[in-house]
């Protein structure tokens, strides 16, 4: 199974911006600018790939540390907080780990040359490229939104004013050459389509395998659960329980991994839900509930952009559909809901019932069994899968508890 790396990373970039609408398009544009700067600097292909990948995900730490707006204004010391978290996130994925230092320093100012080193270690050149690319996008967008009659010219002037204090001289020189090319400003003056960014991208045709995609899935499930504090490890547990059920249903190893991945990603759409609503105390009104319910459709939208995993996208997104037809977001019924979707659904319900929430502790085994049987009788959950899960309940709990112990170290 081959999965396009550009589609995976651009989906993660979109997930970042789904969580922070004020960054709309920022990662795509920063990746475009950084890539063109790297080309202008005639960097070797592998280093251009590192620049592009890091730029496309440079603010991923903001999903943990919500300092986007401060980062946009580039104020110290807060603009470094999300960079620190971002570097830690990069280290979680083998394909990204060697680029963690780039992310850590992507807000590093040149400071008359003092920004070339930190503690006798050289700051990655790619960090300086991404920092300038980030500032160009932010500055140009501000000028454009303010209605400035010559945003490109003014942007160049403002960037040039801080060559020694903020920006690496070699990167600035590359920008000034690039700024003379008409296509550059035309690309920035309007929304940048993904297919166009892919055309410029040095990783347009690179692929990863299913195991490598699982690494990105674990990264995303960690971020998803951090987005909603009281469901810590919820997505991780849903993936584990879903895989257990898939194994008991005699799926192949590949299919088991895909079902597990769907469990990890089922709530990625919650990144589109305001944190204020996710953490709202007291009773939710109808409008609140409607917004919360939209998360499953957002999951479908985000994951469907990766061509090779349309099946996983469907399994993940349909976890609130019910065999009786009273689920959402598509109101499917009966055979319209495949067994893989039903597995994710029951895993989600089981984990929710057996985990602590702010308003209650984990439910006792007897009560969990009563609720699941009632849901099966109402045809809200698949009765065969309910019986299968309850038959192996203690085994499932042991597996999730052991996983918690592993993640606590």
N, C-alpha and C positions, 0 to 999 in steps of 0.2 A: 504493500500500500504506500503510495507516494502522495504527500500533501505539499502543496505549494507554500514555501516559507513566506513569501511576500504577503499572501492572503492571510496567513496566520498572524503575522506581526501587524498588518494593517487593521485586522480585527481587534487585536489588543489595543492598538492606538485609538480606535473608535470607542472601545470600552472605556478608556481613560477619559475621553471627551464626553461620553455619555454621562459619566459621573460629575463632570464639570463643564456645563454648556458654555461657560465663558471662554473656554479654550477651543471653541468650534473651528476645526480645520488646522489648528496650530501645529500639530505634530506632522501632518502631511506637508505643510508648507516649510517647516523647519527642516524636515528630511530632504525636501527638494533643494532648499538653499544650501544646506550642508553638502549635499552630493555634488552640486554644481561648483561649490568652492573647492571640494576635493579634486574634481576634474580639472579645474583651473590651476590647481597646485600640482597637477600631474602625479598624484599619489598612486602607488601600485594598487592593482585591483583588489587584493585582500584587505588593504587598509581602507579603501573606499567602501567596501562592504561593511567594515566595522563602523565607519563614520555614519553610513546610512542607517544601519540597524539601531545604533545608539541614539541617533537623532529622532528616529521614528517613535522611540519609546522613552525619550529622555525624561519625561515628567511622570513616569510610572509610579515613582515613590509618593506622588501626591494622592494616590488612591489610599495610602495609609496615613500620611501626614497631610491634612487638608490645608496647605498653604499656597494654593495656586495663585490667588490674587496677589499675595505678597511677592511670590516668585516672579509674577509678571512685572511688578514694579521694581524687582531686583534689589530689594532692601536687605541689608545684613542684620542679624545673622540668619534670618528665617529662610532666605532663599537657598540656604544650604541644607535645611532639614529634610526636604523631600529628596534632595540629591543623595543624602546618606541612606535613607530608606530605599531609594531606587537602586543603589549599588548593592544593598543586601538582597533585594529581590532578584537582581541579575545573577547573583552568586547561587541562587537556587536552581538555575537551569544550566546544565553543562554547555549548551550552545551559546549562552550569553555570559558565562562566568568570566571569560577573559576580557570582557568589555566593561566589567564592573567599575574599574578605576576611571574610565571615561565618564561614566554617569556621575560618579562621586564628585568629580571636579568640573562639571559642565557649567557651573556658575563662577568659576575661578577667574578673577580679573587679572589682567597682565601686570598692572601696577609698576610700570617702568622697569619691567623685567623680573620683579620679585615673584611674579606668578608663574615663573618657569619651573620653579622647584618648590617642594614642600618637604621639610624634614630630610633634605638631601636626596629626595627622590624626584625625578623629572615628571612633571605633569604631562599626561598624554597630549600630544599635539591635537588629537581628535577633539579633546575637551575644548580647546581654544576655538576650533572650527565651529563646534556646536553652540558655544556661547555666543559667537558673533551671529551665527544663523538665527538663533533664538531672538537676539536683540533686533536684528533687521526685521524679522517678521512682526514683532511687537510694535516697533517704532513705525513701520510702514502702515500697519493696520490702524494705529491711532490716528495717523495723519489722514488716511483715507476716510475714516469714520467722521473726522472733524470737518471734512469737506475741503481740505487744503487743495489749492488749485494745481500744485506741482508736488505731489507726495513723494515721488521718486527722488527728485532733486533735493528736496528738504531732508529726506531720509539720509541721503549720501552726506549732506552737510553735517547732520547731527552725529553720524557715526564717525566721521573724520575728526570731529572735535575731541574725541576721546581715544585716539589711537594709542597714546602712551599709557593712559591711565587704565583703560579697560581691555583693549584688544591687541592681540599678537600682531606685530607689524607685518609679518609675511601673509597672515590671513587677511588683514585689511587690504594689502596690495592686491591680493587675488580678488577681493570683493570689488575694488575700484575698476579692475579690468572687466569683471563680470557685469558691472553696472552699466557699461557702455553697450551691452547687447540687448536689443529690443525685446527678445523673447522672454528674458528674465523678468522684466517688470510686467509684461503681459500675463505671464503665468501667475504672478502674485496679485494681479488686479481683480481677479475673479475666483470663484470657488475652484479648487484644483481637483479635477476628477481622478478617481483612483486608477483608472486605466491609463491616464496620462502619466501619473506618478510612477506606475509600474513600468512604463516605457523608458523613463529616465533611470529607473532603479538598477543598481548593479546586482540585485538578487532576484530579478524578475522571473527567472526560470529555475531557481534553486528549489530543491525539495527536501523534505524530512520524512522519516518513517513514523510508524504508529507509536513506537516507544518514545521517540523524541517529542512527538505531539503530547504524549502522556505527561512528560516533564512540564510542558507549557500548561497543561490542564491542572496539574498540581499547583503551579504558580497562581493561576487564575482562581482556583478554588480558595486558596489562602487569602487572596485579595478580596474575594466576594464575602467571605466570612468576617474579615476585618471591617468591611463596609457597614456591617450590621453587628454591633458588638455582642448582642445577647444571643446570637446564633453561632458563636465561635465553634469552628470545626463541624458545623452542620453539613456543609457540602462534602467535606471529606468523608463523613460518616455515611452520607447517602450513597456516595460512590462505592464505599466498601460493602454496604449492605446490598446494593444493586448487583455488584459482582458476585457476591455469595449466592444470591438467588439465581443469577445467570448460570453459575456453575451447577447448581442443583437441577436446573432445567436442561442441562447437558448441551449448552452452547459451546462452540469451539473456543479455543484460547483467544483468537483474534476477536471474535464477537464479544467474549467476556470483557476484554480490554475496552472495546468500544462502548459497551453498556456502562462500565465503570466510569469512563470518561464523561459520558452523558450525565451520570450522577454528579460528578465533580462540577459540571458546568450548568446544571439545571437552573440555578438562580443567578446566572450572570446578568440577566435582565434587571435585577435589583439595583445594579449600578445606575440605572436610569431613574430610580425612585429617590426623591430627596431624603437625605438623612434625617431631617426634622420630622418627616412622616414615619420613617422606619422606627424612630425612637420616641414617637409621640406617646405620651401617657394619657390614660383615660380612654373613653369610648370613641371609636372612629365613626365619623358620619359616612353617608352614602358616597360622597365625593371622594373621601379618603380611601374607602374600600375599592372604588373603581380604579383609582390610581395604583393602588397596591396590586390589584389583579392584572394590571397591564404588564407586570414584569415578565410573565411567561411569553407574551408576544415579543417583548424586547429581546428575550433570549433567542427566539426564533429569528428575528431580524439580524442580530449580531452574528450568530453561528452560521446562518445560511450563506454568508459571503465567502465561506471556504468550500470550494466546489467538491472536494473529496470527502466531506463529512456531512452531506445533506441528510443522511440517515441519522447520524448522531444529533444533528440540530433538531430533527423532528422528535426524536426520543426525549431529548432534554426539554424541549418547549411544551410538550403535551403532558407534563406531569400533573396538571390540574384538570385534565379531561377525565370524565367518568363514564363507565359503560352505560349508565342510565341516561346519558345525554345532557345532564345538568352541570357539566364542567365548563371550563373556559380555557383559552380564548375562542376556540373554534366550535364549541358545542357539538363535538363529535359523539358518536354512540356506537355501542356494540363492536362489530368487527372493524369499524373505522379506526379503532384504537388497537394498535398492535401489541403483542405481548411485551416487547421491549419497553414501550411507553408505560404499560401497566406495572412493570417491574420498578421503574423509576418512581412511579406514583406511590406505590406501597412502601418503598424504601423511604421516601420523603415523609410520609405520614408516620411511619414507625419511628424514625429518628426524631421527629418533632415531639412525639409523645414521650419519648424516653430521655429527652435532654432537659436540662434546667432552663427555665425562662425567667425573666424578671418578675412575672406575676404568679409563678408557681414553680415548685420543684418537679423533677422528673416523676412521671406517674408510676405507681407500682405495677408489677407484672399483671395482676388480676385485672386492673382497670384498663390497661393497654389491650389485653385480650378481649375484654368486653367491647371496647370501642371498635376494634378492628373487625370483630364478628358482626357488629351492628352495621358497619360500613359495607361489609360484604352482603349482608341481608338486603340492604337498600340498593344494592348493585352500584355502589359508588366505588368499590374496590373489587378486584378480581378475587373470587372466593377461593379458588385453587391456590393462588399465590399467598393469600392470607393464611390458609391452613399450612402451607409449606413453611412460611416464615415462623409461625408460632410453634410449629413442630421443632424448629431449630433455634428458638429464641435465645436460649442461654449460650449456645455456640456463637451466635451473632454478637451478643453482648460482650462475650470474651474477646472476640476479634477487635471490636471497636475500642474496648478498654485497653487492650494491648497496644493498639495504634496510638492512643492518647499518651500512654507511657513513653513510647518511642519519641513522640513529638514534644514531650516535656523536657527532654535533655538538650 
